[in-house]
Amino acid sequence: MRELTVQGYPAISVIVLSPESIVYHRVIRAGPRIYCLWVVDTSRTFVPEQTNAKQFFDSFSLHKSDD
């Protein structure tokens, strides 16, 4: 587990290894809201920082609501 900040909000990144797959999970807490992003690699061969998984995580964008 790695703690980080995403667009100023606290977040954690978790990598889970199993015999069948590798799961990359990012959880972002923005005030009372929780966002979860998942990437599942069933080939168990790629590194998320070197593939589209990093682009997927980096593309997540938070916008302030009028609520």
C-alpha positions as CSV (number, residue, x, y, z in Angstrom):
1,M,0.0,0.0,0.0
2,R,1.3,3.5,-0.9
3,E,-0.2,6.7,0.3
4,L,-0.4,9.6,-2.2
5,T,-2.3,12.7,-3.2
6,V,-4.5,12.9,-6.2
7,Q,-5.5,16.5,-7.2
8,G,-5.0,17.6,-3.6
9,Y,-7.0,14.8,-2.1
10,P,-5.7,11.9,0.0
11,A,-5.4,8.6,-1.8
12,I,-3.9,5.1,-1.5
13,S,-2.6,2.8,-4.2
14,V,-2.7,-1.0,-3.5
15,I,-1.3,-3.9,-5.6
16,V,-2.8,-7.3,-4.8
17,L,-1.0,-10.4,-6.1
18,S,-2.9,-13.7,-6.6
19,P,-2.2,-16.9,-8.5
20,E,-4.7,-15.8,-11.2
21,S,-4.0,-12.1,-11.6
22,I,-2.5,-8.9,-10.3
23,V,-5.0,-6.2,-9.2
24,Y,-4.0,-2.5,-9.1
25,H,-6.5,-0.6,-7.0
26,R,-6.5,3.2,-6.3
27,V,-8.8,4.7,-3.7
28,I,-9.3,8.5,-3.5
29,R,-11.2,10.3,-0.7
30,A,-12.5,13.7,-1.8
31,G,-14.4,15.1,1.3
32,P,-17.3,12.7,1.9
33,R,-16.9,11.0,-1.5
34,I,-14.8,7.8,-2.2
35,Y,-13.6,6.9,-5.7
36,C,-12.2,3.5,-6.6
37,L,-10.2,2.7,-9.7
38,W,-9.3,-0.9,-10.6
39,V,-7.0,-2.5,-13.2
40,V,-6.9,-6.3,-13.3
41,D,-4.0,-8.0,-15.2
42,T,-4.8,-11.6,-15.8
43,S,-1.6,-12.1,-17.7
44,R,0.5,-11.2,-14.7
45,T,3.1,-9.7,-17.0
46,F,2.8,-5.9,-17.1
47,V,4.0,-3.1,-14.8
48,P,1.3,-0.4,-14.4
49,E,3.8,2.5,-14.6
50,Q,4.8,1.3,-18.1
51,T,1.4,0.7,-19.6
52,N,-2.0,2.1,-20.2
53,A,-2.8,1.5,-16.5
54,K,-0.8,4.5,-15.5
55,Q,-2.6,6.6,-18.2
56,F,-5.9,5.3,-16.9
57,F,-5.1,6.3,-13.3
58,D,-3.7,9.6,-14.4
59,S,-6.7,10.4,-16.5
60,F,-9.0,10.4,-13.5
61,S,-10.2,14.0,-12.9
62,L,-12.2,15.5,-10.0
63,H,-14.4,18.5,-10.5
64,K,-16.1,20.5,-7.8
65,S,-19.8,20.2,-7.7
66,D,-22.3,23.0,-6.9
67,D,-23.8,20.9,-4.1
